[in-house]
Amino acid sequence: MTRTLQIDPSNAERARAWDGEEGEYWAQEADQFDRALRAYRAPFFDAAAIGPTDRILDIGCGTGETTRDAARRADAGRVLGLDLSGPMLDVARRRAAAEQLPNAAFEQADVQVYPFPQGEFDVAVSRTGTMFFGDAPAAFRNIARALRPGGRLVQLVWQPPQYNEWFTVFTTALAAGRSLPTPPPDAPGPFALADPERVSGLLTEAGFHPPHFTALTAPMHFGADPDTAQRFVTGLLGWLLAGLDDAGRTRALADLRASLATHGTAEGVLYPSATWLITTTRA
Ligand SMILES: C[S@@+](CC[C@H](N)C(=O)[O-])C[C@H]1O[C@@H](n2cnc3c(N)ncnc32)[C@H](O)[C@@H]1O
């Protein structure tokens, strides 16, 4: 059965970006994005504690590395990866087929309003996919509905920008001396779930038990060498250069390059990063 793609108006603008050029970039750079977060893979799946028969939901699965990891662990269960991005899901489907994981399925959908059968899943996981909801209370209520009572929710989200040197250094360099507008801390975006107090309120009001927060830190990998990292980072954040004149652009790219060069190691270009591993169960 094909379902009509139903997107909440609060997510429409971001959905166009994920389903358009931005998602195409993530699809094209899937290996590098996965590599960037590799250090978080083990603690994330330790927390998810997936059993062989579990039914799993992967929220904002993107190109599906976590969906495939979950499918291997639940070899007698099944995993559904939902995402707004057609180009990223194309990669996810191709890779799951190539890795012979018939228990991994994917659907293009807005998790905030997807009509989940009630109690359909034992576990819901998300690696940096739950910070973008236009209406977070509604989205977490819908996720709670999808889980059976006692079902686990495991999310990896960013701690605030000041603990993520990669973000502050890259955005400062690309701003080239301009003061760029800072979105409110709870606005949809990478840092929307950085405040444990806010997240505890959101989750308990949505029907979850009070969550547990584990602070994780790990080096984040941006490329094998500074040239590769420069291409990757400007592909991701190059839109910040808009509005700069030639001199500003040159300065921004030189500052970025200088920082990448000082972070080059034998293992690649690495920056400190900090996340929350948030675990809870459906009440
Ligand atoms: C930062 S990416 C992470 C992708 C993937 N989880 C990973 O770790 O590679 C965030 C993903 O969340 C998806 N996303 C954002 N809002 C969503 C929503 N309302 N419903 C479904 N997917 C959403 C985006 O399309 C994007 O693929």
Ligand as a Chemical Component Dictionary entry (heavy atoms), coordinates in Angstrom:
data_LIG
# 
_chem_comp.id                   LIG 
_chem_comp.type                 NON-POLYMER 
_chem_comp.pdbx_formal_charge   0 
_chem_comp.three_letter_code    LIG 
# 
loop_
_chem_comp_atom.comp_id 
_chem_comp_atom.atom_id 
_chem_comp_atom.alt_atom_id 
_chem_comp_atom.type_symbol 
_chem_comp_atom.charge 
_chem_comp_atom.model_Cartn_x 
_chem_comp_atom.model_Cartn_y 
_chem_comp_atom.model_Cartn_z 
_chem_comp_atom.pdbx_ordinal 
LIG C1  C1  C 0  20.971 15.013 11.392 1  
LIG S1  S1  S 1  20.101 13.938 10.338 2  
LIG C2  C2  C 0  20.423 12.371 11.106 3  
LIG C3  C3  C 0  20.167 11.206 10.199 4  
LIG C4  C4  C 0  20.444 9.823  10.797 5  
LIG N1  N1  N 0  19.672 9.562  11.991 6  
LIG C5  C5  C 0  21.908 9.619  11.069 7  
LIG O1  O1  O 0  22.310 9.538  12.224 8  
LIG O2  O2  O -1 22.662 9.541  10.093 9  
LIG C6  C6  C 0  18.429 14.289 10.828 10 
LIG C7  C7  C 0  17.419 13.501 10.043 11 
LIG O3  O3  O 0  16.138 13.685 10.651 12 
LIG C8  C8  C 0  15.169 13.712 9.608  13 
LIG N2  N2  N 0  13.967 14.375 10.134 14 
LIG C9  C9  C 0  13.869 15.639 10.625 15 
LIG N3  N3  N 0  12.600 15.901 10.999 16 
LIG C10 C10 C 0  11.882 14.784 10.746 17 
LIG C11 C11 C 0  10.505 14.441 10.874 18 
LIG N4  N4  N 0  9.614  15.315 11.360 19 
LIG N5  N5  N 0  10.113 13.214 10.490 20 
LIG C12 C12 C 0  11.006 12.327 9.973  21 
LIG N6  N6  N 0  12.318 12.598 9.808  22 
LIG C13 C13 C 0  12.755 13.805 10.192 23 
LIG C14 C14 C 0  15.862 14.470 8.484  24 
LIG O4  O4  O 0  15.261 14.236 7.241  25 
LIG C15 C15 C 0  17.298 13.931 8.592  26 
LIG O5  O5  O 0  17.505 12.828 7.775  27 
# 
loop_
_chem_comp_bond.comp_id 
_chem_comp_bond.atom_id_1 
_chem_comp_bond.atom_id_2 
_chem_comp_bond.value_order 
_chem_comp_bond.pdbx_ordinal 
LIG C1  S1  SING 1  
LIG S1  C2  SING 2  
LIG S1  C6  SING 3  
LIG C2  C3  SING 4  
LIG C3  C4  SING 5  
LIG C4  N1  SING 6  
LIG C4  C5  SING 7  
LIG C5  O1  DOUB 8  
LIG C5  O2  SING 9  
LIG C6  C7  SING 10 
LIG C7  O3  SING 11 
LIG C7  C15 SING 12 
LIG O3  C8  SING 13 
LIG C8  N2  SING 14 
LIG C8  C14 SING 15 
LIG N2  C9  SING 16 
LIG N2  C13 SING 17 
LIG C9  N3  DOUB 18 
LIG N3  C10 SING 19 
LIG C10 C11 SING 20 
LIG C10 C13 DOUB 21 
LIG C11 N4  SING 22 
LIG C11 N5  DOUB 23 
LIG N5  C12 SING 24 
LIG C12 N6  DOUB 25 
LIG N6  C13 SING 26 
LIG C14 O4  SING 27 
LIG C14 C15 SING 28 
LIG C15 O5  SING 29 
# 
